[in-house]
Amino acid sequence: MAIDMGTSNTRIYVKDKGVVVVEPTMVARIKRKQWVGLGAPQKKQGAVVAWGTKAKEMLNREPQQVEVVSPLKNGIIFDLEMAQRLIANYIKMVYEIPTKYPKIIKPLMVVGLPTNISKVQKRAIRTIMLEAGAVEVILVDQGVAAAIGLGVSMEKRAGMVIVDVGGGKTEVSVVSMGGVVIGRMINCGGIEADNSIINYIRMKYGLLIGQNTAERLKIEMGDKMLVRGRDLEKGLPKSIKVSKNEIIEAEASVVNKISRLVKEVLDETPPELMEDVLKRGVALVGGACRMKNLAEIISRETNIGVNVVDDAELAVVMGLGELLNNPKLLEKVKMISGYVHRAR
């Protein structure tokens, strides 16, 4: 089983079945009273109302006693208990899929993780997967997984630049020979772009819109898009039309941050790999990589070709799945950049 657990979405690949779960990394749960002090009871999280897609649909529409949360922030786990429950729920969904093969109760799990995260965060990911029933957990850098998912041979010394734009973070990696040569990450991605669109429309039109509406505007490519929200002056419903150029202007700060990060990584890249980078260009992957004008800005600032890959949001999990299907490649990646943990 291969798992790509991101701030916005979680994807699970099962050997011989392909990608079987693509769900938002969100939970709707009952709020609990926040007691403080030494006498505060040590209670677990509130009862879960909805998972994944159903929880995301409740965002900004939930009743007062319910809250919609994500256990990850900027690609990093900050709510360990809820992350464990979320993964356990998605793995239960996998087990419920009909198959002619017997169920594997203690699976091998290959998990993608951001480059340069701390040992504490690696232990947190390991704990989640082992608690979910894994017999062995192999942690692989997401940059390496994305390169494998794009069909890059790990036997060659040629380098490639992978820009993984997720919901809460953007990671730029130079990958060669099955490992990350240079890797940098910033806490900036699709969610910040959504917030920029919300702020832009509020400042220009005096209209307050929600997170899901901003995400829709970010994804749509129409010249004129209808937007509905609440008029901040009158407090009444209001509709406006927003152009594609306005969304580009709203996202400009986020796009520029990502472009600067790519330039910084290229500046640190060994000269021996520059020829390979010029030949292969920059590959954009991740669920938020299709932000308007992102590829054009990076190409213009770096003078290097930029390619938004097909099924960009699945590149990492498909690469992790390829490791499951290729034991020799898995052993090579484990030796170079993998982190292996086994159940006791």
C-alpha positions in Angstrom: 0.0 0.0 0.0 1.4 3.5 -0.9 0.1 6.6 0.8 0.6 10.3 -0.1 -0.9 12.2 2.8 -1.0 15.9 2.0 -2.4 19.0 3.7 -5.4 19.1 1.3 -5.8 15.6 0.0 -4.8 12.0 0.8 -4.2 9.5 -1.9 -3.8 5.7 -1.5 -2.4 3.3 -4.0 -2.9 -0.5 -3.6 -0.7 -2.9 -5.5 -2.4 -4.5 -8.6 -5.4 -2.1 -8.1 -3.9 1.4 -8.7 -5.1 4.5 -6.9 -8.2 3.6 -4.9 -8.6 6.5 -2.6 -8.4 10.3 -3.4 -10.1 12.1 -0.5 -9.6 15.5 1.2 -7.5 15.4 4.4 -10.4 16.8 6.4 -12.6 15.8 9.3 -15.8 17.3 10.6 -16.1 16.6 14.4 -18.1 17.7 17.4 -16.4 20.6 19.3 -15.4 19.9 22.8 -15.1 22.4 25.7 -11.6 23.8 26.2 -10.9 23.3 29.8 -7.6 24.8 31.1 -5.6 24.3 34.2 -4.2 21.3 36.1 -7.7 19.9 36.8 -8.7 19.8 33.1 -9.9 16.3 32.1 -7.7 14.4 29.6 -10.4 13.6 27.0 -10.0 12.4 23.4 -11.1 14.3 20.4 -14.8 14.8 19.8 -16.9 12.4 17.8 -16.4 12.5 14.1 -19.4 13.6 12.0 -17.9 13.2 8.5 -14.7 12.3 6.7 -13.0 13.5 3.5 -15.3 14.9 0.8 -18.4 15.1 3.0 -16.3 17.1 5.6 -15.0 19.5 3.0 -18.5 20.1 1.7 -19.4 21.2 5.3 -16.6 23.8 5.4 -18.0 27.2 6.4 -21.5 25.6 6.4 -21.2 23.5 9.6 -23.5 24.0 12.7 -22.1 25.8 15.7 -21.3 22.6 17.6 -19.3 21.2 14.7 -15.8 22.1 13.4 -14.1 21.1 10.1 -10.4 20.6 10.5 -7.4 19.2 8.8 -4.8 17.3 10.9 -2.0 18.6 8.7 -0.8 22.1 8.3 1.8 23.1 5.7 2.5 19.5 5.0 3.3 18.8 8.7 1.2 16.8 11.2 0.0 18.9 14.1 -2.9 16.7 15.3 -1.5 13.2 15.7 -4.7 11.6 17.1 -7.0 12.9 14.4 -4.4 12.0 11.7 -4.4 8.4 13.0 -8.2 8.2 12.9 -8.3 9.7 9.4 -5.8 7.2 8.0 -7.5 4.3 9.8 -10.8 5.4 8.2 -9.3 5.5 4.7 -7.6 2.2 5.1 -10.9 0.7 6.2 -12.3 2.0 2.9 -9.6 0.1 1.1 -10.4 -3.1 2.9 -14.1 -2.7 1.9 -13.2 -2.8 -1.8 -14.3 -6.1 -3.3 -11.3 -8.3 -4.5 -10.7 -11.9 -5.5 -7.4 -11.8 -3.4 -7.4 -12.4 0.3 -7.1 -9.2 2.5 -3.7 -8.2 3.7 -4.3 -7.3 7.4 -0.7 -6.2 8.0 0.4 -4.5 4.8 3.8 -3.0 3.8 3.3 0.8 3.5 5.4 3.1 1.3 4.7 6.7 2.4 5.8 10.0 0.8 7.2 12.7 3.1 8.5 16.2 2.5 12.2 16.8 2.2 14.1 18.1 5.2 11.4 17.5 7.8 12.5 16.9 11.3 13.1 13.5 13.0 10.1 14.2 15.2 7.8 14.5 12.2 9.2 11.3 10.7 8.4 9.5 13.9 4.9 11.0 13.9 4.3 9.6 10.4 5.8 6.3 11.3 3.5 6.1 14.4 0.4 6.9 12.4 1.1 4.1 9.9 2.1 1.5 12.4 -1.0 2.3 14.5 -3.1 1.8 11.3 -1.8 -1.7 11.1 1.3 -1.6 8.9 3.9 -4.4 9.4 6.6 -2.2 7.8 6.7 1.5 6.9 9.1 2.9 4.3 9.4 6.7 4.1 10.4 8.1 0.7 11.1 11.7 -0.2 8.2 13.1 -2.3 10.6 14.5 -4.8 12.0 11.1 -5.5 8.6 9.5 -5.7 7.4 12.2 -8.2 10.4 11.6 -10.4 9.7 7.9 -10.4 6.0 8.6 -11.2 7.1 10.6 -14.2 9.2 7.7 -15.5 12.7 9.0 -14.7 15.2 6.2 -14.5 16.9 6.0 -11.1 19.9 4.3 -12.6 21.0 7.3 -14.6 23.0 10.2 -13.2 20.9 12.8 -15.0 19.2 15.3 -12.8 15.7 16.7 -12.9 13.9 19.6 -11.1 10.6 18.7 -9.5 8.3 21.5 -8.2 5.6 19.9 -6.0 2.9 22.5 -5.3 0.6 21.2 -2.6 -2.2 22.8 -0.5 0.0 23.9 2.4 3.5 23.8 1.1 5.6 24.0 -2.1 8.7 21.8 -2.4 11.4 22.1 -5.0 13.8 19.2 -5.4 16.7 18.4 -7.7 16.6 14.6 -8.0 19.4 12.3 -9.3 20.3 8.7 -8.9 17.4 7.9 -6.7 18.0 10.7 -4.1 17.5 14.4 -3.5 20.6 16.5 -4.3 19.0 19.8 -3.3 15.6 20.2 -1.6 13.9 23.3 -0.3 10.4 23.9 1.0 8.2 26.9 1.9 4.9 27.1 3.6 3.1 28.4 0.6 0.7 26.6 -1.7 -2.9 26.3 -2.9 -4.5 27.3 0.4 -2.5 30.6 0.5 -3.6 31.2 -3.1 -7.2 30.7 -2.0 -6.8 33.1 0.8 -5.2 35.7 -1.6 -8.3 35.4 -3.8 -10.6 35.9 -0.9 -8.7 39.0 0.3 -8.5 40.4 -3.3 -12.3 40.1 -3.8 -13.0 41.5 -0.4 -10.8 44.5 -0.9 -11.9 45.3 -4.5 -15.6 44.4 -4.4 -16.5 44.4 -0.7 -17.7 40.8 -1.2 -16.9 38.0 1.3 -16.6 34.6 -0.3 -15.7 31.2 1.2 -12.7 28.9 0.8 -14.5 26.5 -1.5 -15.6 29.3 -3.8 -12.0 30.7 -3.9 -10.7 27.2 -4.8 -13.2 26.9 -7.7 -12.1 30.3 -9.1 -8.4 29.1 -8.9 -9.2 26.0 -10.9 -11.6 27.4 -13.5 -10.1 29.0 -16.6 -13.1 31.0 -17.8 -12.7 34.6 -18.9 -15.7 35.7 -16.8 -16.7 33.7 -13.7 -19.8 34.3 -11.6 -19.1 34.7 -7.9 -21.7 34.8 -5.1 -21.1 35.9 -1.6 -22.1 38.3 1.1 -21.9 42.1 0.6 -19.8 43.5 3.5 -21.5 46.9 3.4 -25.2 45.7 3.4 -24.8 42.2 4.8 -26.9 40.8 1.9 -26.2 38.2 -0.8 -24.5 39.6 -3.9 -23.3 38.4 -7.2 -20.4 39.7 -9.3 -18.3 38.5 -12.3 -14.6 38.1 -12.0 -12.2 37.9 -14.9 -9.3 35.5 -15.4 -6.8 38.4 -15.2 -8.1 39.4 -11.8 -7.5 35.9 -10.5 -4.0 36.0 -11.9 -3.4 39.4 -10.1 -4.7 37.9 -6.9 -2.4 34.9 -7.1 0.6 36.9 -8.1 2.3 37.0 -4.6 2.0 33.3 -4.2 3.3 32.6 -7.8 6.3 34.9 -7.2 7.2 33.2 -4.0 7.3 29.8 -5.7 9.3 31.3 -8.7 11.9 32.7 -6.2 12.2 29.3 -4.5 12.9 27.6 -7.9 15.6 30.2 -8.6 17.2 29.7 -5.2 17.3 25.9 -5.7 18.8 26.3 -9.2 21.4 28.7 -7.8 22.5 25.9 -5.4 22.4 23.1 -8.0 25.8 21.5 -8.9 27.0 22.7 -12.3 27.4 19.1 -13.5 23.6 18.7 -13.3 22.7 22.0 -15.1 23.0 20.4 -18.6 20.4 17.8 -17.6 18.1 20.4 -16.1 18.2 22.4 -19.3 17.4 19.3 -21.4 14.6 18.0 -19.1 13.2 21.3 -17.9 11.2 21.8 -14.7 8.3 19.4 -13.9 5.3 20.9 -12.1 3.4 18.3 -10.0 0.9 18.5 -7.1 -2.7 19.4 -6.7 -2.2 23.2 -6.9 0.4 23.3 -9.7 -2.1 24.5 -12.2 -2.4 28.0 -10.7 -2.9 30.5 -13.5 0.4 31.8 -15.0 2.6 29.7 -12.6 4.4 27.8 -15.4 4.8 30.9 -17.5 6.3 32.9 -14.7 8.8 30.2 -13.7 9.9 29.7 -17.3 10.3 33.4 -17.8 12.3 33.9 -14.6 14.6 30.9 -15.1 14.9 30.7 -18.9 14.1 26.9 -18.6 11.2 25.0 -20.1 8.4 24.2 -17.6 6.0 21.3 -18.0 2.8 20.8 -16.1 2.6 17.0 -16.1 -0.6 15.0 -16.8 -2.4 13.9 -13.7 0.0 16.1 -11.7 -1.9 15.5 -8.4 -1.2 11.8 -8.7 2.5 11.9 -9.6 3.8 11.3 -6.1 1.4 8.4 -5.2 2.0 6.8 -8.7 5.7 6.9 -8.0 5.2 5.3 -4.6 3.0 2.7 -6.3 5.8 1.9 -8.8 8.1 1.2 -5.9 5.6 -1.4 -4.7 5.5 -3.0 -8.2 9.3 -3.0 -8.6 11.1 -4.6 -5.6 14.6 -4.0 -7.0 13.9 -0.3 -7.4 12.4 -0.2 -3.9 15.6 -1.7 -2.4 17.7 0.9 -4.3 15.6 3.8 -3.0 15.6 2.4 0.5 19.4 2.2 0.4 19.8 5.8 -0.8 16.9 7.8 0.7 14.4 5.6 2.4 13.6 5.4 6.1 12.4 2.0 7.2 10.4 1.2 10.4 9.0 -2.2 11.4 6.3 -3.1 13.8 7.5 -4.5 17.1 
